[in-house]
Each structure stands twice: as C-alpha cells, then as structure tokens.
Amino acid sequence: MLEKLAQTEKRYIQIEEELASPEVFSNNERYTSLMKEYKTLTPIITKYREYVETKEANEEAYAMLDESLDAEMRELVTSELRETKAKLEVITEELKILLIPRDPNDDKNVMIEIRSGAGGEEAALFAGVLYRMYTMYAQTANFKVSLMNANETELGGFKEITFMVEGEGAYSRFKFESGVHRVQRVPETESQGRIQTSTATVAVLPEVEDIEIEINPADIIIESCKSSGAGGQHVNKTESAVRLTHKPSGLVIECQEERSQFKNRDKAMKMLKTKLYDMKQSEQSEKIASERRSQVGTGDRSERIRTYNYPQGRVTDHRISLTLHSLESFLNGNIGEMIDALITADTAEKLKNNAQ
C-alpha cells in the first residue's frame, strides 16, 4: 500500500507542475482533466503525508529510547511513542478507505424516476410522498431540483414522475435509493381502518455526458403532442409536449414540464441518453461475479429495499437491517442518517473484498 501511495504522490507532484504550465493553462480541456484528477488525489496525498510525518515522529521517539534518559524524559518519550503508534493505526485505516476505487459517477447530477407499483391510487399517492421526501432532502443538501416529466392522478399522486437533482456529489448521495419502496398504512378511503401495503419503484441514474453515449438522429422519432395530466392552466392548451421514440431500444420518452417545445425536447434527449447509458451499464454489471457485488444492494429495481410503516412510525432498510423510529421526520426529508449508514456499509463491504 505504501509503495502505491509513494507512486501516487509522484503523480500528484507531476500534476501540480503541469497545472502551473502556461501551455496547460491555455488548454481548457487538458486543464479541466488535470484539475479533476488533482482534486481526486488531494485527500489521499494529504492523508499519506500525515502518515509519513507521524511515522517519522514515531521512529524518532523509538530511537531516543536507546539513549541515556532520566525517568521523567523516558516517560515523555514512551508516551510519544504510544500516541504516534495509535495515530499510525488510525491513519492506516483511513488510507485504506481513501484507496477504495471511487465510483466514477459519484460527482454527477442524477435523474430520479419514481413509478407507482402495486396498490392502485394508494401507490400513486405514495410515489408523491417519496418525491416530496427527496426534494426536501435535496434542498437541505443544497442540490438543485428540476422536474422533467410527471403523470399525475386526480387525487394528487403520480403514476410516474421524473426529476433531475443537480450538484456535486448528487449521485453519491442518492444512488442507494434504487429499488422497491414499500409502504404500510391505512388509506384515507379505508373506512374499516385496515392497513394496506403498497409499493413504488425508484430508479436512480447518473446524468450522462455527450461523449459517453452517441445517438444516431435517424434512430429517433420525434413527435409533438399536447400536455396531459390532472389539470392546470397550461395542460392541453398547446402542443409543447415532446415524445421521443428510440427505435433500436424501443424506449419512449415524454417531457411536458416546460412551456417551450424546444426546452422539452432538450430535456427529453437528456432523459433518453441517461436511460440508454443505464441499460448499457446494467448489461455490463450482469457480467460481474455475484460475490463481488456490494451487500448493500445491486440497485436492482425489483429488489425490495425499504419499508415505511405508518402505524408504528418506523422506516426499515432491509439491506442493512437499520430501523429508524422517526418516520414523520424521515418523510420530511431528514434521510441523511440512512444515507450515511448505507455508504458506511458499502465502504465496509468494499474493504472486505479488497482484503480477500
């Protein structure tokens, strides 16, 4: 590990020198690429240099024990030796975590798609609850949310809703939300007070850059249509909505949230590219050996990941067996504790895999 870190430091110094070069500074593409790599390496090298400094202090203290010291000085040196040794153990574990290969998508914006599942109108209402929960969390985390498409029901739920969350690290915070979310509660329309179980599926997809996926314009059928939905001043007034059909994959994308057909078309293309990229990534993931997949979850949308139990006021994530008895607060966007726990569990699993 230390040899690898020493080589990484050499690369870090090389990048610093290149960034100071006028030739690189004037080349925007090269400069951006190097800055991205530099930013990724900075926390690793900072921690490595702290390790080297602490190791030197530990060795100096150890060497002093061989000298003639009075009792008070020997106690001070022994104390220094204990402290630096303990610190080295902590730094070593921190370096192991920092050296885990980062998900290349972690810093990207994210597209989230929520669909109602089993449970009819109750499932559609629950999809709306999840949408509100995610947008409230995004706001507290200083992410920007923009609605891309919504198919609203008469009672205010959603058969399907798609939105974009923009900001550095958005995907890293939302990526473990993919899967089936289950709710257990008494519907407002239930006169007997019986608890109903409904579901909604969540798909979390990193936004793709143009260079990552190419689409042949001849493969796309573009149609304009009137907006549809439960109502509103603008619905069904103009043909501003856009429907894209990608012939090779059969994907159909609709976007109607903007008054401008051009803006809807632009958003629809982003959604299409993101979904095509997700299909490509899913195909590659299937080739990965099952024992190397994270125990936190594969992100499979058929996998039941979480239960929201209203009568008991609890939310349980089944992947890490974590139950929080703060459902109301959780649904108001305070989901950070759960997200942190999922990230910690994923990191622990990757550390175990690296050690094998």
C-alpha positions in Angstrom: 0.0 0.0 0.0 2.8 2.4 0.9 4.6 1.8 -2.4 1.4 2.5 -4.2 1.0 5.7 -2.2 4.6 6.8 -2.9 3.9 6.4 -6.7 0.7 8.3 -6.4 2.5 11.2 -4.7 4.9 11.4 -7.6 1.9 11.6 -10.0 0.4 14.3 -7.7 3.6 16.4 -7.9 3.7 15.9 -11.7 0.1 17.2 -12.0 1.0 20.3 -9.8 3.8 21.1 -12.2 1.7 20.6 -15.3 -1.1 22.8 -13.9 1.5 25.6 -13.4 2.5 25.4 -17.0 1.2 28.2 -19.3 0.6 25.6 -22.1 -1.7 23.5 -19.9 -3.5 26.6 -18.5 -4.3 27.8 -22.0 -5.7 24.3 -23.0 -9.1 24.3 -21.3 -9.8 20.6 -21.9 -6.4 19.4 -20.6 -6.6 21.8 -17.6 -10.1 20.6 -16.6 -9.0 17.0 -16.9 -5.9 17.5 -14.7 -7.8 19.6 -12.1 -10.3 16.8 -11.8 -7.6 14.2 -11.2 -5.8 16.6 -8.8 -8.9 17.1 -6.8 -9.5 13.4 -6.5 -5.9 12.7 -5.4 -5.6 15.6 -2.9 -7.3 14.0 0.1 -5.3 10.8 -0.4 -2.0 12.6 -0.6 -2.8 14.9 2.3 -3.5 11.8 4.5 -0.4 10.0 3.1 1.8 12.9 4.0 0.3 12.9 7.5 1.2 9.2 7.7 4.8 9.9 6.7 5.1 12.7 9.2 3.7 10.6 12.0 5.9 7.6 11.1 9.0 9.8 11.3 7.9 11.1 14.7 7.3 7.5 15.8 10.8 6.4 14.6 12.5 9.4 16.3 10.8 8.6 19.6 11.8 4.9 19.3 15.4 5.9 18.6 15.5 8.1 21.7 14.7 5.2 24.0 18.2 3.8 23.3 19.8 6.9 24.7 20.5 7.6 28.4 17.4 9.3 29.7 16.2 10.2 33.1 12.9 8.7 34.3 10.8 11.8 33.5 12.2 12.1 30.0 11.8 8.4 29.3 8.2 8.6 30.4 7.6 11.5 27.9 9.3 9.6 25.1 7.3 6.5 25.9 4.1 8.5 25.9 5.0 10.0 22.5 5.7 6.5 21.2 2.3 5.3 22.3 0.5 8.3 20.8 2.2 8.1 17.4 1.7 4.3 17.2 -2.0 4.7 17.8 -2.2 7.6 15.4 -0.5 5.5 12.7 -3.1 2.7 13.1 -5.9 5.2 12.6 -4.3 6.8 9.6 -3.6 3.4 8.0 -7.3 2.5 8.2 -8.3 5.9 6.8 -5.9 5.4 3.9 -7.4 2.0 3.1 -10.8 3.7 2.8 -9.4 6.5 0.6 -7.7 4.0 -1.7 -11.0 2.2 -2.5 -11.7 3.0 -6.2 -14.3 5.7 -6.4 -17.5 5.3 -8.3 -16.8 7.4 -11.4 -20.4 8.6 -11.4 -20.4 9.8 -7.7 -19.9 13.5 -8.6 -22.5 13.6 -11.3 -26.0 15.0 -11.4 -28.7 12.4 -11.0 -32.0 11.6 -12.7 -34.6 10.0 -10.4 -37.6 8.2 -11.7 -40.4 7.2 -9.3 -43.2 4.9 -10.5 -46.3 3.7 -8.6 -46.4 -0.1 -8.2 -48.8 -2.4 -6.5 -51.7 -0.7 -4.7 -53.5 1.4 -7.3 -54.2 5.0 -6.2 -52.6 4.5 -2.8 -49.3 3.5 -4.6 -49.6 6.7 -6.7 -50.0 8.8 -3.6 -47.0 7.1 -2.0 -45.0 7.9 -5.1 -45.9 11.6 -4.4 -44.7 11.2 -0.8 -41.3 9.9 -2.0 -41.0 12.7 -4.5 -41.6 15.2 -1.7 -39.2 13.5 0.6 -36.4 13.5 -1.9 -36.9 17.1 -3.0 -36.9 18.3 0.7 -33.7 16.4 1.3 -32.1 17.8 -1.9 -32.9 21.3 -0.7 -31.3 20.9 2.7 -28.2 19.4 0.9 -28.0 22.4 -1.4 -28.9 20.5 -4.5 -31.0 22.0 -7.3 -34.1 20.0 -8.3 -35.8 20.4 -11.7 -39.0 18.4 -12.7 -38.7 16.7 -16.1 -41.9 14.8 -16.5 -44.9 13.8 -14.4 -48.1 11.8 -14.9 -50.3 13.0 -12.1 -53.5 11.3 -10.9 -56.8 13.0 -9.9 -56.1 12.6 -6.2 -52.6 14.3 -6.4 -50.5 11.2 -6.7 -48.2 10.2 -9.5 -48.3 7.2 -11.8 -44.8 8.3 -12.8 -42.6 11.3 -12.0 -39.1 12.0 -13.2 -36.8 14.8 -11.9 -33.2 15.9 -12.0 -31.0 16.6 -9.0 -28.0 18.8 -9.8 -25.0 19.4 -7.6 -21.6 18.0 -6.9 -21.9 14.5 -5.3 -25.6 14.2 -6.1 -25.3 10.6 -7.4 -23.2 9.6 -4.4 -26.0 10.6 -2.0 -28.9 9.1 -3.9 -27.5 6.0 -5.7 -28.6 3.5 -3.0 -32.3 4.6 -3.3 -32.9 2.4 -6.4 -35.3 -0.4 -5.7 -38.8 -1.1 -4.4 -40.1 1.0 -1.6 -43.0 -0.5 0.4 -45.5 1.5 2.5 -47.8 0.1 5.1 -50.6 2.5 6.2 -54.4 3.0 6.4 -55.6 4.7 3.2 -57.9 7.7 3.7 -60.5 5.9 1.6 -60.4 2.9 4.0 -63.5 3.0 6.3 -62.6 -0.2 8.3 -59.2 1.1 9.3 -57.4 -1.8 7.6 -53.7 -1.4 6.8 -52.8 -1.6 3.1 -49.4 -2.4 1.7 -48.5 -0.6 -1.5 -45.2 -0.1 -3.4 -43.4 2.3 -5.6 -40.2 1.8 -7.6 -37.3 4.2 -7.6 -34.7 4.3 -10.3 -31.6 6.5 -9.8 -29.5 7.2 -12.9 -26.3 9.3 -13.2 -26.6 12.0 -15.8 -24.5 11.2 -18.9 -22.2 13.5 -20.7 -22.5 13.8 -24.5 -19.2 11.9 -25.0 -20.4 8.9 -23.1 -23.3 7.9 -25.4 -23.8 8.6 -29.0 -27.3 8.5 -30.6 -27.9 8.4 -34.4 -30.6 11.1 -35.1 -32.0 8.7 -37.7 -32.9 6.3 -34.9 -35.2 8.7 -33.2 -38.9 9.5 -33.9 -39.8 13.0 -32.6 -43.4 13.9 -32.0 -45.1 16.9 -30.5 -48.3 16.5 -28.5 -50.5 18.2 -26.0 -49.6 18.0 -22.4 -51.6 15.5 -20.3 -52.4 15.4 -16.6 -54.9 16.0 -13.9 -55.4 19.6 -14.8 -53.9 23.1 -14.7 -53.9 26.3 -16.7 -51.4 25.1 -19.3 -52.5 21.5 -19.7 -53.9 20.6 -23.1 -53.7 24.2 -24.4 -50.6 23.9 -26.7 -48.6 21.2 -28.4 -45.5 21.9 -26.3 -45.0 18.4 -25.0 -42.4 16.2 -26.8 -42.3 12.4 -27.2 -39.1 10.7 -28.4 -39.1 7.1 -29.6 -35.7 5.4 -29.9 -36.2 2.7 -32.5 -33.3 0.4 -31.6 -34.1 0.1 -27.9 -37.9 0.7 -28.1 -37.5 3.4 -25.3 -40.3 6.1 -25.4 -39.5 9.3 -23.5 -42.1 12.1 -22.8 -41.4 15.5 -21.4 -44.1 18.2 -20.9 -43.0 20.3 -17.9 -41.7 23.3 -19.9 -43.9 25.7 -21.9 -41.3 25.7 -24.7 -41.2 22.7 -27.0 -37.5 23.3 -27.6 -36.8 23.0 -23.8 -38.9 19.9 -23.5 -37.1 18.3 -26.4 -33.7 19.1 -24.8 -34.8 17.6 -21.5 -36.2 14.5 -23.3 -32.9 14.0 -25.1 -31.1 14.1 -21.7 -33.5 11.5 -20.3 -33.0 9.3 -23.3 -29.2 9.4 -23.1 -29.3 8.7 -19.4 -31.6 5.7 -19.8 -29.6 4.3 -22.7 -26.4 4.7 -20.6 -28.2 2.9 -17.7 -29.1 0.0 -20.0 -25.5 -0.2 -21.1 -24.2 -0.2 -17.6 -26.8 -2.8 -16.5 -25.6 -5.2 -19.2 -22.0 -4.8 -18.0 -23.0 -5.3 -14.4 -24.6 -8.7 -15.2 -21.1 -9.9 -16.2 -19.7 -9.1 -12.7 -19.4 -12.1 -10.4 -22.1 -12.1 -7.8 -19.6 -12.4 -4.9 -18.1 -9.1 -5.9 -21.4 -7.2 -5.7 -22.0 -5.0 -2.7 -24.2 -6.5 0.0 -25.8 -3.1 0.3 -27.7 -3.9 -2.9 -27.2 -4.2 -6.6 -29.6 -1.3 -7.4 -32.0 -3.8 -9.0 -35.4 -2.2 -9.2 -37.1 -5.5 -8.4 -35.3 -5.6 -5.0 -37.4 -4.6 -2.0 -35.1 -2.2 -0.1 -37.2 -0.3 2.4 -40.5 -0.4 4.3 -42.3 2.7 5.6 -44.7 1.6 8.4 -47.1 4.4 9.4 -48.9 2.7 12.3 -45.6 2.0 14.1 -43.9 5.3 12.9 -40.8 3.5 11.7 -38.8 3.1 8.5 -36.6 0.0 7.9 -33.9 -0.5 5.3 -33.8 -4.3 4.7 -30.3 -4.3 3.1 -28.5 -3.1 6.3 -31.2 -4.1 8.8 -31.5 -0.5 10.1 -34.7 0.7 11.6 -35.4 4.4 12.5 -38.4 5.3 14.7 -38.7 8.7 13.2 -40.9 8.2 10.1 -42.5 11.7 10.1 -39.1 13.4 10.2 -37.8 10.9 7.6 -40.6 11.7 5.1 -39.9 15.4 5.7 -36.5 14.9 4.1 -34.3 14.0 7.1 -32.9 11.0 5.4 -29.2 11.8 5.8 -28.7 9.3 8.7 -30.0 6.5 6.5 -27.8 7.5 3.5 -24.7 7.8 5.7 -25.4 4.3 7.1 -25.7 2.8 3.6 -22.5 4.5 2.4 -20.7 3.1 5.5 -22.0 -0.4 4.9 -21.0 -0.2 1.2 -17.5 1.0 2.2 -17.1 -1.8 4.8 -18.0 -4.4 2.1 -15.5 -3.0 -0.4 -12.8 -3.0 2.3 -13.6 -6.7 3.0 -13.4 -7.5 -0.7 -10.1 -5.7 -1.1 -8.6 -7.7 1.8 -9.5 -11.0 0.3 
